[in-house]
Amino acid sequence: MSSDPPRISLIGVPTDVGASCRGASMGPEALRVAGLAQALQHLGVEVVDCGNVGGPANPCLPPVHGFRHLAEVAQWARLVHAATYEQLVAGRLPLLLGGDHSMAIGSISAVARHCRASGRPLRVLWLDAHADFNTAQLTPSGNIHGMPVACLCGYGPAELTALGTDAPVLEPGQIRQIGIRSVDEGEKRFVHDVGIEVFDMRTIDEVGMRQVMELALGGLGPDTHLHVSFDVDFLDPDIAPGVGTPVRGGPSYREAQLCMEMLFDSGRLGSLDVVELNPALDVRNETARLAVSLLESLFGKTTLMRKSAER
């Protein structure tokens, strides 16, 4: 992001083909109903709603060779890749409204492609309760929303590992994961072996969100493109019940707000996913409204008594 207000393109991705339960396909509309575009415009941000990507429906089939709905997830990834890349080339900031987290295979592959073309370094912050580093051999469910980080690092089927480029899309050193607290045993060993930097909830408990964010954002250069992939189950389910895979013990409201405020302070945000919001499991759209509040902070909403020069 430059000193000028960003030009944001909202892109809805109404799919739950990669998820463990139905409902995330309604997430984009829930965020719109919660007033996302209006809240960002109130901050002086230009917002254009590009509507929804259209993709295949959820066939609700069992896994085949360790993957549920591989063909459908791959088609969504290709469509999301194309929509995201188009907005990046136009000099806009794509804000992807999910949809389950498998959609990030498409969005982040497009961001990585754009960064390679423009010669810019890329940093990905993965805000999530889960590491999402399963493979067909490790997964207990076959749900591909538990595999996007592995696919982006080149561990997965060709349909998902080489969108717009040769695999891998990302190197592990480009990723920082924050808020992790639910990892399968085999997946845990794999994350350690590959060397992804993980700031789990114990780390946040021990050193606080401020130090975690300083470490996660450390080393960003003036040309670094920062992509944030924000899974709403990153938050504690006491404040964000509308998710398909809730895990107790996540960041509090104030910890999450600090996280978003520090992301804004970095001045490097270039693209964003908001995923796994499930209105079917929500209470009066409160999780969507909370997500909008956090996104306001991410795009510059300040505390009343704090001077902007101090941010």
C-alpha positions in Angstrom: 0.0 0.0 0.0 1.3 3.5 -0.8 0.5 6.6 1.1 -2.6 7.0 -1.1 -5.8 5.2 0.0 -5.9 1.7 -1.6 -8.3 1.0 -4.4 -10.1 -2.2 -3.2 -11.9 -4.7 -5.4 -14.3 -7.0 -3.5 -14.4 -10.5 -5.1 -16.9 -13.0 -3.7 -16.0 -16.7 -3.8 -19.2 -18.5 -2.7 -17.9 -22.0 -2.4 -17.8 -24.7 0.3 -16.5 -27.5 -1.9 -13.3 -27.8 0.1 -14.9 -27.6 3.5 -15.9 -30.0 6.2 -19.5 -28.8 6.3 -21.8 -26.7 4.2 -22.5 -23.0 4.6 -19.2 -21.1 3.8 -20.6 -20.4 0.4 -23.0 -17.9 2.0 -20.0 -16.0 3.6 -19.6 -13.3 0.8 -23.2 -12.2 1.1 -23.1 -12.1 4.9 -20.1 -9.8 4.7 -22.0 -7.6 2.3 -25.1 -7.5 4.5 -22.8 -6.6 7.4 -21.9 -3.4 5.5 -18.3 -4.2 4.5 -18.2 -1.9 1.5 -19.8 1.0 3.3 -17.5 0.7 6.3 -14.4 0.8 4.1 -15.8 3.7 2.0 -16.4 5.6 5.2 -12.6 5.4 5.8 -12.0 7.1 2.5 -11.2 3.9 0.7 -12.3 3.4 -2.9 -14.3 0.1 -3.1 -15.6 -1.6 -6.1 -17.7 -4.8 -5.7 -16.8 -7.1 -8.6 -19.6 -9.5 -7.7 -19.0 -13.2 -7.3 -16.9 -15.7 -9.1 -19.1 -18.4 -10.5 -18.0 -22.0 -10.0 -19.2 -25.6 -9.6 -21.7 -26.5 -6.9 -20.8 -28.8 -4.0 -21.5 -32.4 -5.1 -21.3 -33.7 -1.4 -19.3 -36.8 -2.4 -16.9 -38.9 -0.3 -13.1 -38.6 -0.7 -11.4 -40.2 -3.7 -7.7 -41.1 -3.2 -7.5 -38.8 -0.2 -9.3 -35.8 -1.7 -12.9 -34.6 -1.6 -14.0 -32.7 -4.6 -10.6 -32.3 -6.2 -12.0 -31.4 -9.6 -14.4 -28.8 -8.2 -11.7 -27.3 -5.9 -9.3 -27.1 -8.8 -11.9 -25.3 -11.0 -12.6 -22.8 -8.3 -8.9 -22.2 -7.8 -8.4 -21.5 -11.5 -11.4 -19.0 -11.5 -10.2 -17.3 -8.3 -6.7 -17.1 -9.7 -7.9 -15.3 -12.9 -10.2 -12.9 -11.0 -7.4 -12.0 -8.5 -4.7 -11.6 -11.1 -6.9 -9.3 -13.2 -7.3 -6.9 -10.2 -3.6 -7.0 -9.3 -2.6 -6.1 -12.9 -5.1 -3.2 -12.8 -3.2 -1.9 -9.7 -6.0 -2.6 -7.3 -6.1 -4.5 -4.0 -8.1 -7.7 -4.3 -10.2 -8.5 -1.1 -11.4 -12.0 -1.5 -14.7 -12.9 0.3 -14.9 -16.6 1.1 -15.9 -19.2 0.9 -13.7 -22.0 2.4 -10.0 -21.7 2.7 -9.2 -23.9 -0.3 -9.9 -20.7 -2.4 -6.6 -19.3 -1.1 -4.8 -21.7 -3.5 -6.2 -19.6 -6.3 -5.8 -16.1 -4.8 -2.2 -16.6 -3.4 -1.0 -18.3 -6.6 -2.2 -15.2 -8.5 -0.4 -12.9 -6.0 2.8 -14.9 -6.3 2.6 -14.8 -10.1 2.1 -11.0 -10.0 5.0 -10.6 -7.6 7.3 -12.6 -9.8 6.3 -10.5 -12.8 6.9 -7.3 -11.0 10.1 -8.4 -9.2 8.6 -7.8 -5.7 9.2 -10.0 -2.7 6.1 -11.7 -1.2 5.2 -12.3 2.5 2.1 -14.3 3.4 0.6 -14.1 6.9 -1.8 -17.0 7.6 -4.2 -16.1 10.4 -5.9 -19.4 11.3 -6.6 -21.9 14.1 -5.3 -24.6 11.7 -2.0 -25.1 9.9 -3.7 -26.3 6.7 -0.7 -28.4 5.8 -2.3 -31.7 5.3 -1.8 -34.0 2.2 -3.7 -36.9 0.8 -1.5 -39.2 2.9 -1.9 -37.3 6.1 -5.5 -36.0 6.1 -8.0 -37.6 8.3 -10.9 -36.3 6.3 -9.9 -35.6 2.7 -11.2 -32.0 3.0 -9.0 -29.7 0.8 -9.6 -26.7 3.0 -7.1 -28.4 5.3 -4.4 -28.5 2.6 -4.0 -25.1 0.9 -0.6 -24.2 2.5 0.8 -27.6 1.6 -0.5 -27.2 -2.0 1.0 -23.7 -2.2 4.4 -25.1 -1.1 4.2 -27.8 -3.8 2.9 -30.8 -1.8 -0.3 -31.9 -3.6 -1.8 -32.7 -6.9 -0.7 -30.9 -10.0 -4.1 -29.4 -10.4 -3.5 -27.3 -7.2 0.3 -26.9 -7.0 1.1 -25.1 -10.3 -1.5 -22.5 -11.0 0.1 -19.8 -13.2 3.6 -21.1 -12.5 5.8 -24.1 -11.9 5.4 -25.6 -8.5 6.0 -24.6 -5.8 4.0 -21.3 -5.7 5.6 -20.4 -2.3 8.7 -21.3 -0.4 8.1 -22.0 3.3 10.2 -19.0 4.3 7.7 -16.7 2.8 4.9 -17.8 5.2 4.2 -16.9 8.8 1.3 -18.6 10.6 -0.4 -16.9 13.6 -3.0 -18.2 16.0 -2.5 -21.9 15.3 -3.9 -24.3 17.9 -5.3 -27.4 16.1 -2.9 -29.5 14.1 -3.1 -33.2 13.2 -0.2 -35.3 14.4 1.2 -36.2 11.0 0.7 -32.6 9.8 2.5 -31.3 12.9 5.6 -33.3 12.0 5.4 -32.2 8.4 5.2 -28.5 9.3 8.3 -28.9 11.4 10.2 -30.8 8.7 9.4 -28.2 6.1 10.3 -25.3 8.4 7.3 -23.0 8.3 7.5 -20.3 11.0 4.5 -20.8 13.3 3.4 -18.4 16.1 0.9 -20.7 17.9 -1.4 -19.6 20.7 1.1 -20.6 23.3 3.5 -18.1 21.8 0.8 -15.4 21.8 0.1 -16.3 25.5 3.8 -16.1 26.4 5.0 -13.0 24.6 1.8 -11.2 23.6 0.3 -10.3 20.2 2.4 -7.2 19.8 5.7 -9.1 19.8 4.3 -11.9 17.7 3.2 -9.4 15.0 6.6 -7.6 15.2 8.3 -10.9 14.5 5.9 -11.9 11.8 6.3 -8.6 10.1 10.0 -8.4 10.6 12.2 -7.9 7.6 9.6 -6.5 5.3 11.3 -4.3 2.7 9.8 -1.2 1.1 8.7 -3.2 -2.0 7.4 -6.3 -0.2 3.9 -7.3 -1.1 2.0 -8.5 2.0 -0.8 -11.0 1.6 -3.0 -11.7 4.6 -5.1 -14.9 4.5 -7.6 -14.4 7.4 -9.6 -17.5 8.4 -12.3 -16.3 10.7 -11.7 -19.4 12.9 -8.5 -17.6 13.9 -10.7 -15.9 16.4 -12.0 -17.4 19.6 -15.4 -19.0 19.0 -16.8 -17.2 22.0 -16.7 -14.0 19.9 -16.9 -15.6 16.4 -19.3 -18.6 16.5 -20.1 -18.5 12.7 -17.4 -20.9 11.5 -17.4 -24.6 10.5 -14.3 -25.7 12.5 -14.3 -23.7 15.7 -11.4 -24.3 18.1 -11.5 -22.8 21.7 -8.7 -20.7 22.9 -8.2 -18.3 20.0 -7.3 -14.6 20.1 -9.6 -12.2 22.0 -11.3 -9.2 20.4 -8.6 -6.8 21.5 -5.8 -9.2 20.5 -7.3 -9.5 17.0 -7.8 -5.7 16.8 -4.1 -5.2 17.7 -3.1 -7.7 15.0 -5.1 -5.8 12.4 -3.9 -2.4 13.5 -0.3 -3.5 13.2 -0.9 -4.9 9.8 -2.2 -1.5 8.7 0.8 0.2 10.3 3.1 -2.0 8.2 2.0 -0.1 5.1 2.6 -3.2 3.0 -0.8 -4.9 2.6 -1.4 -5.7 -1.1 -4.1 -8.4 -1.0 -6.4 -10.2 1.4 -8.5 -13.3 1.9 -11.4 -13.4 4.4 -12.5 -17.1 4.6 -14.5 -19.7 6.4 -17.3 -17.4 7.6 -20.4 -19.7 7.8 -23.6 -17.8 8.3 -25.5 -21.1 8.8 -23.7 -21.5 12.1 -23.7 -17.8 13.1 -25.9 -15.9 15.6 -27.7 -12.9 14.0 -24.7 -12.3 11.6 -22.5 -11.3 14.6 -19.4 -13.0 13.2 -19.7 -11.1 9.9 -20.1 -7.9 11.8 -17.0 -8.6 13.9 -15.1 -9.4 10.7 -16.1 -6.1 9.3 -15.0 -4.3 12.4 -11.6 -6.0 12.2 -11.3 -5.1 8.5 -12.0 -1.5 9.4 -8.9 -1.5 11.6 -6.9 -3.3 9.0 -7.7 -0.4 6.6 -6.9 2.4 9.0 -9.7 3.0 11.5 -8.0 4.6 14.5 -8.8 4.9 18.2 -10.5 8.2 19.0 -7.7 9.7 21.2 -4.7 8.5 19.3 -3.0 10.8 16.9 -2.4 9.4 13.4 1.3 10.5 13.6 1.8 8.1 16.5 0.6 5.0 14.6 
